[in-house]
Amino acid sequence: MPKFSARSQLHLATVHPDLQRLFNEAIKRRDCSVLCGHRTKADQNEAFLKGTSKLSWPRSKHNKLPSLAVDVMPFPIKWDDVKGHDEFADFIKHLAAELDIKVRWGGDFKGFRDVPHWELIDTGVV
């Protein structure tokens, strides 16, 4: 059975308990890596300047603590594997429905396909 690396565990520990529950269940069924949880002001603004985020500090769901967003990729990471991203997204969407966790995938964003990005919706947190 796959398990998260120490680095993935550190990132996952910074996110909302519902995202932790979702991806702790996911790793039991599919190998994946947590790339990012909470982002500091410096990290968020760097991501914005690099173009890997469309939002500057503090507008991203990554900027809450615990974070309302997490970046997760199937392992091994293959950035150009569109089919693999879509299959992983379908798996996570179905698992989230099973666990009654409402999430949105960044790969479904209009105009900016952010495939590692998962965020909670309808949390009541502003």
C-alpha positions as CSV (number, residue, x, y, z in Angstrom):
1,M,0.0,0.0,0.0
2,P,1.4,3.5,-0.9
3,K,2.0,6.0,1.9
4,F,2.9,9.7,2.0
5,S,6.5,10.8,2.2
6,A,7.5,12.9,5.2
7,R,7.4,16.0,3.0
8,S,3.9,15.2,1.8
9,Q,2.8,14.6,5.4
10,L,4.2,18.0,6.4
11,H,2.3,19.8,3.7
12,L,-0.9,17.9,4.4
13,A,-0.7,18.8,8.1
14,T,-1.3,22.5,7.1
15,V,-4.6,21.9,5.4
16,H,-8.2,21.8,6.6
17,P,-9.2,18.5,8.3
18,D,-11.6,17.6,5.5
19,L,-8.8,17.8,2.9
20,Q,-6.6,15.7,5.2
21,R,-9.3,13.1,5.5
22,L,-9.8,13.0,1.7
23,F,-6.2,12.6,0.8
24,N,-5.3,10.3,3.7
25,E,-8.0,8.0,2.3
26,A,-6.8,8.6,-1.3
27,I,-3.2,7.4,-0.5
28,K,-4.6,4.1,0.7
29,R,-5.9,3.5,-2.8
30,R,-3.6,5.4,-5.2
31,D,-0.1,6.7,-4.9
32,C,0.1,10.5,-4.8
33,S,2.3,13.4,-3.6
34,V,1.2,16.5,-1.7
35,L,3.1,19.4,-3.3
36,C,1.7,22.3,-1.3
37,G,-0.7,23.1,1.5
38,H,-0.6,26.4,3.3
39,R,1.4,29.2,1.6
40,T,3.0,32.0,3.4
41,K,2.9,35.5,2.0
42,A,6.3,35.1,0.4
43,D,5.4,31.7,-1.1
44,Q,2.0,32.9,-2.5
45,N,3.5,36.1,-4.1
46,E,6.3,34.0,-5.6
47,A,3.7,31.6,-7.1
48,F,1.8,34.6,-8.4
49,L,4.9,36.2,-10.0
50,K,5.9,32.8,-11.6
51,G,2.4,32.5,-13.0
52,T,1.7,29.2,-11.2
53,S,-1.1,31.0,-9.3
54,K,-3.5,33.7,-10.5
55,L,-4.0,35.2,-7.1
56,S,-1.6,37.2,-4.9
57,W,-1.5,37.1,-1.1
58,P,-4.0,36.8,0.7
59,R,-6.6,36.0,-1.9
60,S,-5.8,32.3,-2.4
61,K,-7.4,29.5,-0.5
62,H,-3.9,28.3,0.2
63,N,-3.4,31.4,2.4
64,K,-5.8,30.4,5.1
65,L,-4.6,28.4,8.1
66,P,-5.6,25.7,8.0
67,S,-5.4,25.9,4.2
68,L,-8.7,25.5,2.3
69,A,-6.6,24.3,-0.7
70,V,-4.0,21.7,-1.4
71,D,-1.9,20.7,-4.4
72,V,-1.7,17.0,-5.0
73,M,-0.4,15.0,-8.0
74,P,-0.5,11.3,-8.8
75,F,2.8,9.6,-8.3
76,P,5.1,9.4,-10.3
77,I,4.6,13.1,-11.2
78,K,4.2,13.6,-15.0
79,W,3.2,17.2,-15.7
80,D,2.3,16.5,-19.3
81,D,0.1,13.4,-18.7
82,V,-3.4,14.9,-19.4
83,K,-5.1,11.5,-19.3
84,G,-3.4,10.7,-16.0
85,H,-4.5,14.0,-14.5
86,D,-8.1,13.5,-15.6
87,E,-8.2,9.9,-14.3
88,F,-6.8,11.0,-10.9
89,A,-9.3,13.9,-10.8
90,D,-12.2,11.5,-11.4
91,F,-10.9,9.2,-8.7
92,I,-10.6,12.1,-6.2
93,K,-14.0,13.5,-7.1
94,H,-15.7,10.1,-6.6
95,L,-13.8,9.6,-3.3
96,A,-14.8,13.1,-2.1
97,A,-18.5,12.3,-2.9
98,E,-18.1,9.0,-0.9
99,L,-16.8,11.0,2.0
100,D,-19.3,13.8,1.6
101,I,-16.5,16.4,1.1
102,K,-17.3,19.2,-1.4
103,V,-14.2,20.0,-3.5
104,R,-13.4,21.8,-6.7
105,W,-10.5,20.7,-9.0
106,G,-8.2,23.3,-10.5
107,G,-8.2,21.3,-13.8
108,D,-11.8,22.5,-14.2
109,F,-11.0,26.2,-13.9
110,K,-11.9,28.3,-16.9
111,G,-8.9,29.7,-18.6
112,F,-6.3,28.3,-16.2
113,R,-5.9,24.5,-15.9
114,D,-4.3,24.1,-12.4
115,V,-4.2,20.3,-12.3
116,P,-2.6,19.7,-8.9
117,H,-5.1,22.1,-7.2
118,W,-7.9,20.9,-5.0
119,E,-10.0,23.3,-2.9
120,L,-12.9,23.0,-0.5
121,I,-16.2,24.6,-1.4
122,D,-19.1,25.6,0.8
123,T,-17.0,25.6,4.0
124,G,-18.6,28.7,5.5
125,V,-15.1,30.0,6.0
126,V,-14.4,33.4,4.4
